[in-house]
Amino acid sequence: MKPYENYLIISDLDGTIIPRGGKVSEANKKAIAAFAAGGGHFGIATGRTPEAAAGYLGGVDITAPSVFFNGSMLYDWQKKEVLVTRPLTAGDGVKDPTLWPLFAERCLELFPKACLEVYTEDNCNIISNPQNDDPRLPHEYYKYRHCSLSEVANLMRTPWLKFFASDEPAVLRCLEQEAEAMGTAAQSHHFYSEVNYLEFVSKGVSKGSMLAEIRKMPAFRGMKIIALGDYLNDRELLEQADISIASGNAHEDLKKIADFTGCPAEEDLIVWLLDHFAKITGKEAK
């Protein structure tokens, strides 16, 4: 039996295995390759789109279905194939999908300096003033376009997977209040992926919710899942995994629920995991 057989690592990217402003290190790439050679499988769970993630993952052996849009999509990286989507505008908790374009319109009116993005399966659609664009976009491999809200308002033609707002924390708190008032908060799951990033996905959707879909697949049935994360949008991922690890730089609330706290992202968390594999799993790697 190979040393990592029947184990699947699924990891967040930014702040977990990618330092802020960096890429997956050569040391982490070698560790992931060693894990795969030892019978393990590796996947990612991110708020990014597949295209945006690809720019950071050259040379990384991704052998398991991976989670995108913070849980709204499960994707086969090797086949470049969408396996499952959970649209924000068509989930079980959506009583009135027409609220979403109305809410977006209200946000454009009330928060004129916010960057507002509507994510569909094939694009990041920026509906706010280009002057408000999040500075990350030109540097992070995103496929995106500027468009009017009316161009993505037909929810039957272009289901929304995620609604995203970036602004000062005080403004985002006001945006949350507006979501409560209009009813969109009640028919969605919303959370902060950074202190200045507020995201809305379908009710019940999270990075962790897609682990159930992975566990159902014959190739991964019965595998032990090791989840890695650093921020509050990784909470459900860590909670649903068999073994949970927070990076050393993780939010303190995430460290409290994790089984283990590893090294900071800058010090190569996958390397750390393999170095501590026996302790983490209670199983000697032979």
Secondary structure, DSSP 4 states (H G I P E B T S, - for coil): --TTTTEEEEE--BTTTB-TT----HHHHHHHHHHHHTT-EEEEB-SS-HHHHHTT-TT----S-EEEGGGTEEEETTTTEEEEE--TTSSTT-S-TTHHHHHHHHHHHH-TTSEEEEEETTEEEE-S-GGG--TTGGGTT--EEE--GGGG--TTTS--SEEEEES-HHHHHHHHHHHHHHTTTTTEEEEEEETTEEEEEETT-STGGGHHHHHHSGGGTTPEEEEEE-SGGGHHHHHHSSEEEE-TTS-HHHHHH-SEE---GGG-HHHHHHHTHHHHHTS---
